[in-house]
Amino acid sequence: MRRQGAGPQRRRRPRLHGRRTCRPEYWLAEADGPGRDERTRNALAEAVAVVAYGRSTEGRRALARATAGEPGLSQPWLRTLVTRLANA
């Protein structure tokens, strides 16, 4: 129960089991960037097309229907994503 007159409640951040997922040595790591080969260009073009398709309501629902039969739906995060797409 909140005390009357108390300031806003702060949300606790989840603990990451004492490990940092993004350690400082990675902050300024050199990155080569995406590959320049044909496979990478095709993958990026496909990603752009999926994003454009998902901007419409019908596109999001179609993506949810297509994903519904995937074995990865045993993962809670994917079930949540598909549900949100279908209801968007």
MODELLER restraints for C-alpha pairs under 7 A, 6 or more apart:
rsr = mdl.restraints
at = mdl.atoms
rsr.add(forms.Gaussian(group=physical.xy_distance, feature=features.Distance(at['CA:53:A'], at['CA:59:A']), mean=5.15, stdev=0.5))
rsr.add(forms.Gaussian(group=physical.xy_distance, feature=features.Distance(at['CA:54:A'], at['CA:60:A']), mean=4.69, stdev=0.5))
rsr.add(forms.Gaussian(group=physical.xy_distance, feature=features.Distance(at['CA:57:A'], at['CA:88:A']), mean=6.53, stdev=0.5))
rsr.add(forms.Gaussian(group=physical.xy_distance, feature=features.Distance(at['CA:60:A'], at['CA:85:A']), mean=5.32, stdev=0.5))
rsr.add(forms.Gaussian(group=physical.xy_distance, feature=features.Distance(at['CA:60:A'], at['CA:86:A']), mean=6.53, stdev=0.5))
rsr.add(forms.Gaussian(group=physical.xy_distance, feature=features.Distance(at['CA:61:A'], at['CA:85:A']), mean=5.96, stdev=0.5))
rsr.add(forms.Gaussian(group=physical.xy_distance, feature=features.Distance(at['CA:61:A'], at['CA:86:A']), mean=4.70, stdev=0.5))
rsr.add(forms.Gaussian(group=physical.xy_distance, feature=features.Distance(at['CA:64:A'], at['CA:82:A']), mean=5.03, stdev=0.5))
rsr.add(forms.Gaussian(group=physical.xy_distance, feature=features.Distance(at['CA:64:A'], at['CA:85:A']), mean=5.70, stdev=0.5))
rsr.add(forms.Gaussian(group=physical.xy_distance, feature=features.Distance(at['CA:64:A'], at['CA:86:A']), mean=5.45, stdev=0.5))
rsr.add(forms.Gaussian(group=physical.xy_distance, feature=features.Distance(at['CA:73:A'], at['CA:79:A']), mean=5.48, stdev=0.5))
